[in-house]
Amino acid sequence: MKLTQCNNIADLRRLARRRLPAPMFHYIYGGADDEWSLIRNTAAFDDYALLPSYLQDIAHIDLSTRVLGSSLELPFFLAPTGMSRLFHHEKELAAARAAARYGTLYSLSTLATTSLEEVAGVSKAPKMFQIYILKDRELTREFVERCKAAQYQALCLTVDTPLAGNRERDLVNGMSMPPRFSLKSLWSFATHPAWGINFLRYPDFRLANVVHRVDAIGKGTVALIDYVNSQFDRTVTWDDAAWLAEQ
């Protein structure tokens, strides 16, 4: 199956499953514990229907709208996805280019494998940076200043990660830090040579927006992820949100 043969989200999911080693597919597709939030987030759209208004002149169809002060050509935008390098060798840049091509907003994750400046360099379309209020408030403040300098249109404050989710799929597939892949998982890597070849050609998996702040630079991705996990702050309140707004 090729991308041009995909007619819906189910086809895209099927194609991704064919192209990605199992640990990578389940990392992007799965949720935490019994995945009820994941299921309900999708099922929520079943509560809505598009009601047609007949006998209207639709010779010109305009899907444009305004979101967060920016004009978009589509009534939806791309949500932040962390560590995109796990899934494709073009990382977040490919998604940012696609969003710009179709005139919609791209959201970059704090845990991206591409710096916010690199994304700004390939996309002049509206951009949003997903930001956490970390224990290291100076790093949070730095993100704000860097987004201003790179001309991002908005920040998306994320507050739902006081603790990392218990992602059972990842435990089964060995997607822990450090990785503990089973023989079945290793076989999945072996049977997806295209992903493996691109891994060898483009091996950079750094968390690009935080790598410069880690004392363990040079010790690899595991040290970076340990650092970020240590920065999630369980004490964040509305006062901290107000502080971020002031920045």
C-alpha positions as CSV (number, residue, x, y, z in Angstrom):
1,M,0.0,0.0,0.0
2,K,1.2,3.5,-0.9
3,L,0.3,6.8,0.6
4,T,-1.7,7.7,-2.5
5,Q,-3.8,4.6,-1.9
6,C,-4.9,5.7,1.5
7,N,-8.5,6.9,1.6
8,N,-9.0,7.5,5.3
9,I,-7.3,7.4,8.8
10,A,-7.7,3.6,9.0
11,D,-5.7,3.2,5.8
12,L,-3.0,5.5,7.1
13,R,-2.8,3.6,10.4
14,R,-2.6,0.3,8.4
15,L,0.2,1.7,6.3
16,A,2.1,3.0,9.3
17,R,1.9,-0.4,10.9
18,R,3.4,-2.0,7.9
19,R,6.3,0.4,7.6
20,L,7.2,0.8,11.3
21,P,8.8,-1.8,13.6
22,A,6.3,-2.8,16.3
23,P,7.8,-0.8,19.2
24,M,7.7,2.4,17.1
25,F,4.2,1.8,15.9
26,H,2.8,1.1,19.3
27,Y,4.6,4.1,20.8
28,I,2.9,6.5,18.5
29,Y,-0.5,4.7,18.4
30,G,-0.9,3.6,22.0
31,G,-2.0,5.3,25.2
32,A,-1.6,4.7,28.9
33,D,-3.0,1.8,31.0
34,D,-6.3,0.5,29.5
35,E,-6.3,3.4,27.0
36,W,-9.7,4.6,27.9
37,S,-8.7,8.2,27.4
38,L,-7.4,7.4,23.9
39,I,-10.6,5.6,23.0
40,R,-12.9,8.3,24.4
41,N,-10.8,11.1,22.7
42,T,-11.6,9.4,19.4
43,A,-15.2,8.4,20.1
44,A,-16.0,11.9,21.1
45,F,-16.2,12.9,17.5
46,D,-19.1,10.4,17.0
47,D,-21.3,12.7,19.0
48,Y,-21.2,15.3,16.2
49,A,-22.6,15.3,12.7
50,L,-22.3,17.7,9.7
51,L,-25.7,19.0,8.9
52,P,-26.1,20.0,5.3
53,S,-27.8,23.2,4.3
54,Y,-29.3,22.6,0.9
55,L,-30.2,25.1,-1.9
56,Q,-27.1,27.2,-1.1
57,D,-24.7,28.5,-3.7
58,I,-21.5,26.5,-3.1
59,A,-19.6,27.3,-6.3
60,H,-16.9,28.8,-4.1
61,I,-16.0,26.7,-1.0
62,D,-14.0,28.5,1.7
63,L,-12.7,26.4,4.6
64,S,-10.5,29.2,6.0
65,T,-10.8,30.3,9.6
66,R,-8.9,32.1,12.3
67,V,-7.3,30.4,15.3
68,L,-5.3,32.2,18.0
69,G,-5.1,35.3,15.9
70,S,-3.8,33.5,12.8
71,S,-5.5,32.9,9.5
72,L,-5.7,29.2,8.5
73,E,-6.8,27.8,5.2
74,L,-8.1,24.6,6.9
75,P,-10.4,24.3,10.0
76,F,-7.9,22.1,11.8
77,F,-4.2,22.0,12.6
78,L,-1.4,19.6,13.5
79,A,-1.1,18.7,17.2
80,P,2.3,18.3,18.8
81,T,3.9,14.9,18.6
82,G,7.1,14.2,20.6
83,M,10.2,12.4,19.2
84,S,9.0,12.3,15.6
85,R,12.4,11.0,14.6
86,L,11.3,7.6,15.9
87,F,8.8,7.3,13.1
88,H,10.4,9.1,10.1
89,H,13.9,10.2,9.2
90,E,12.7,13.7,8.2
91,K,11.5,14.2,11.8
92,E,9.2,17.2,12.6
93,L,10.4,19.1,9.5
94,A,8.3,16.9,7.2
95,A,5.1,17.6,9.2
96,A,5.9,21.3,9.4
97,R,6.4,21.5,5.7
98,A,3.1,19.7,5.1
99,A,1.2,22.1,7.4
100,A,2.7,25.1,5.6
101,R,1.9,23.6,2.2
102,Y,-1.8,23.4,3.1
103,G,-1.9,26.7,5.0
104,T,-2.5,25.4,8.5
105,L,-0.8,25.7,11.8
106,Y,1.9,23.3,13.0
107,S,2.4,22.6,16.7
108,L,5.9,21.6,17.8
109,S,6.5,19.5,20.9
110,T,8.9,20.4,23.7
111,L,10.2,16.8,23.3
112,A,10.8,17.3,19.6
113,T,13.8,15.9,17.8
114,T,14.1,19.1,15.8
115,S,14.8,22.5,17.3
116,L,12.1,25.2,17.2
117,E,14.5,27.4,15.2
118,E,14.9,24.7,12.5
119,V,11.1,24.3,12.2
120,A,10.8,28.1,11.8
121,G,13.4,28.0,9.1
122,V,11.3,25.6,6.9
123,S,7.9,27.1,7.5
124,K,6.5,30.6,7.3
125,A,3.0,29.4,8.2
126,P,1.6,29.9,11.7
127,K,3.4,27.8,14.4
128,M,2.7,27.0,18.0
129,F,5.1,25.6,20.6
130,Q,3.8,23.2,23.2
131,I,5.4,24.2,26.5
132,Y,5.6,22.7,29.9
133,I,6.3,24.7,33.1
134,L,9.4,22.8,34.2
135,K,11.2,22.7,37.5
136,D,13.9,24.6,35.8
137,R,11.9,27.8,35.3
138,E,14.8,29.5,33.5
139,L,14.5,26.8,30.8
140,T,10.8,27.5,30.5
141,R,11.5,31.2,30.2
142,E,14.2,30.5,27.6
143,F,11.6,28.6,25.5
144,V,9.4,31.7,25.6
145,E,12.2,34.0,24.4
146,R,13.3,31.6,21.7
147,C,9.7,31.3,20.4
148,K,9.4,35.1,20.3
149,A,12.7,35.4,18.4
150,A,11.6,32.6,15.9
151,Q,8.2,34.3,15.5
152,Y,5.9,31.6,16.7
153,Q,2.3,32.7,17.0
154,A,1.3,31.0,20.2
155,L,2.3,28.8,23.1
156,C,0.3,25.7,24.1
157,L,0.7,25.1,27.9
158,T,0.5,21.4,28.7
159,V,-0.4,20.5,32.2
160,D,-1.5,16.8,32.0
161,T,1.9,15.2,32.7
162,P,2.6,15.5,36.5
163,L,3.6,11.9,36.1
164,A,4.4,9.9,32.9
165,G,1.6,7.6,31.8
166,N,1.9,3.9,32.4
167,R,2.2,2.9,28.8
168,E,1.7,-0.9,28.9
169,R,2.3,-1.4,25.1
170,D,5.7,0.2,25.6
171,L,6.5,-2.2,28.5
172,V,5.5,-5.1,26.3
173,N,7.6,-3.9,23.4
174,G,10.6,-2.8,25.4
175,M,10.3,0.9,24.7
176,S,11.7,1.8,28.1
177,M,14.7,3.9,28.9
178,P,17.1,2.3,28.4
179,P,15.3,0.1,25.8
180,R,14.7,-3.6,26.7
181,F,13.6,-5.1,23.4
182,S,12.4,-8.7,23.4
183,L,13.4,-11.1,20.7
184,K,10.0,-10.5,19.1
185,S,10.7,-6.7,19.0
186,L,14.1,-7.3,17.6
187,W,12.7,-9.5,14.9
188,S,10.2,-6.7,14.0
189,F,13.2,-4.3,13.5
190,A,14.8,-6.9,11.3
191,T,11.7,-7.3,9.1
192,H,11.4,-3.5,8.5
193,P,14.7,-2.8,6.7
194,A,13.7,0.6,5.3
195,W,13.3,2.0,8.8
196,G,16.6,0.4,9.8
197,I,18.5,1.8,6.8
198,N,17.2,5.3,7.6
199,F,18.1,4.8,11.2
200,L,21.7,4.2,10.1
201,R,21.7,7.1,7.7
202,Y,20.1,9.6,10.0
203,P,20.9,8.5,13.6
204,D,20.3,11.8,15.4
205,F,17.6,11.1,18.0
206,R,18.4,14.0,20.4
207,L,15.7,16.0,22.1
208,A,16.8,19.1,20.2
209,N,15.2,21.8,22.3
210,V,16.7,20.7,25.6
211,V,20.0,19.1,24.6
212,H,22.1,22.2,25.5
213,R,20.8,22.3,29.1
214,V,21.8,18.7,30.1
215,D,24.9,18.2,32.1
216,A,25.0,14.7,30.7
217,I,25.7,15.9,27.1
218,G,27.6,13.2,25.3
219,K,26.0,10.4,27.3
220,G,23.2,9.9,24.7
221,T,19.5,10.1,24.4
222,V,18.8,8.1,27.5
223,A,20.5,10.8,29.7
224,L,18.4,13.5,27.9
225,I,15.1,11.7,28.5
226,D,16.0,11.1,32.1
227,Y,16.7,14.8,32.5
228,V,13.4,15.8,30.9
229,N,11.4,13.3,33.1
230,S,13.1,14.8,36.1
231,Q,11.9,18.2,35.1
232,F,8.1,17.5,35.2
233,D,6.8,19.6,38.1
234,R,3.9,18.3,40.3
235,T,3.6,21.6,42.0
236,V,2.3,23.7,39.0
237,T,-0.8,25.7,39.8
238,W,-2.8,28.6,38.2
239,D,-0.2,31.0,39.7
240,D,2.5,29.4,37.5
241,A,0.2,29.7,34.5
242,A,-0.1,33.4,35.2
243,W,3.6,33.6,35.5
244,L,4.0,32.0,32.1
245,A,1.5,34.4,30.6
246,E,3.5,37.3,31.9
247,Q,6.6,36.0,30.2
